[in-house]
Amino acid sequence: MAEWLLHRLVQAFFVILAMTAIVFVGVYAIGNPVDILIPPSATEAERLRIISELGLDQPLWRQYLQFLTHAAQGDLGRSFVFNEPALTLILQRMPATLELAVFAILLAVLIGVPLGLYAGLRPNALLSRAIMAISILGFSLPAFWVGIMLVMVFAVQMGWMPSAGRGETGSFLGIQTSFMTLDGWRHMLLPGLNLALFNISMTLRLTRAGVREILPLDFVRYARAKGLSPARVIGVHVLKNIMVPVVTVVGLEFGTTIAFAVVTETVFAWPGMGKLIIDSINVLDRPVIVAYLMIVVVLFIVINLIVDLLYMVLDPRVRQEARA
Amino acid sequence: MTAIADNAAVPADTPLRRFVIDFARSPLALLGLAGVLTVVLLAVFAAWIAPQDPYDLTQLNIMDGRLEPGADAEDGGTYWLGTDAQGRDMLSAILYGLRISLGVGLGSSLIACLIGTSLGLIAAYAGGRTDAAVMRAVDLQLSFPAILVALMILALLGKGIMNVILALVIVEWAYYARTVRAAALVERRREYVEAAECLMLPRRRILFGHLLPNCLPPLIVVGTMQVARAIALEATLSFLGLGVPVTQPSLGLLISNGYQYMLSGKYWISFYPGLALLFTLVSINLVGDQVRDILNPRLRT
């Protein structure tokens, strides 16, 4: 177990290292950093001074080492637009994105699992077929288009929901979150639903497939033969066994959801880090781009690691394999 | 559509006939096929069908800006799907946009398929270190969501059709590589490969002449699905403003351009391009579903 964890940590470390190299080469080698980092109005003397100040006259490997040491100290450069450390900028906007992602995942589980359970238990019912047909749409429709339609119908035509922005936030354990105010909920519902759509379809299908697979197995028939109530058979015996793949996929999807929040945040003008990165790309604010990419990659690797750990906790078979 | 064309390369024509008969069994799939053909024809002949060239500024009349669908133009003629802020006929813009969307989607899928298939075949045939190296790369690639990878590439390289295609290729190649490798690993142990090896045939010929045709079914299934994915991803990137340049707007960019007018009730500028995108994606998916059902006997119940 400890050995496995160590192995994974080393692996994660190398992936992060590889990402820093890719991002570094992308930003500092493909584009000319001198053009990007120095305002065009600078005089030649100023130019030379800034070049040596930024270490751009050094060989590439030394620049990379410098970039790494700075990154390790949490210094990923200053935003040209906001003139603030890029890292701070992103961390400021991260709660809004995380909140949206958490809400989307919650929606996915709360909607997807019951619907999937129903569709799995009654595969031939009309409602089940409708659920499955709609879930295909959830996979194949582009998220931004669904978001636009949600805005068009519920915000513009009906006027029920606000079309953009994050509403009032309330404080919870020192964190500002929309979960605490009614206005926050109203603003969060449409973007949350939009972001959740893909995950709802996925959990729904996973749950359904799991139910279909597990129902005919011996232990379920045995539990029934024992005279256990259907609610207990489904709630305990069946549900417990489908939770393993569902938890894995939902966990893994958390990272994807954060990445995909870029789209939802753009549609709903949600002030999270996804909107920040798009704005930054449009004005070529490179330090922010670098910082965002690094943070999301690290976040991703951490999530994958946690999911792997959870997987081991939930599934004894995987535990055995890791031990062997 | 592509599926049938690809299958024609297989020498025996009996499987092809069986495939066509199986395919025609689902009316929904035929509908999808008709949809795909329509979209492709519209895209190819956009220049002849479209009422105006939406990017020839001399043909635009700014006085006709933001007209509703069905409104009459100042100089006669009707804007069936309305006009955008510059007085551009939306129907024409959609037809031209379709061309770019399909071109980018198909083009990137084709390149990704070539690269992924070659790497997958080589990995399965060579085995050992080569295999491990390719599969590590595939795992690494697939562990990051497509949107993030594409975002990263476009953030580093900037906008442009070529960069979008490059981003889509990098996002997609791994799916092809994984699929082909899995199929090739099974085929590699068959006698015909051994026989070809005994004949001292060149390795290239064994790979592409013997192994590849037998790996085609799963490849076709993945290919159809990936084309739809590529089109959707390109639309998403263009919607975010990172994709194609303003001078060559795809459906995604048209939707994005119209979005700001939607809040004031002028829905058509982004609604109809969206509908076109939707129609394209759903058609391809319907075809893809049926192709998968036919070519993947395990799923047949």
Interface residues (C-beta under 8 A of the other chain):
Chain A: V15 V23 G26 V27 I30 G31 I136 S140 L141 P142 A143 F144 W145 I148 M149 V151 M152 A155 V156 S163 G255 T256 A259 F260 V262 V263 T266 V267 I277 I278 I281 N282 I289 L293 V296 V297 F300 N304
Chain B: L140 S143 F144 P145 I147 L148 L151 M152 L154 A155 L156 L157 A228 A232 A235 T236 F239 L240 G241 L242 G252 I255 Y259 M262 L263 G265 Y267 S270 F271 G274 L277 L278 L281 V282 N285
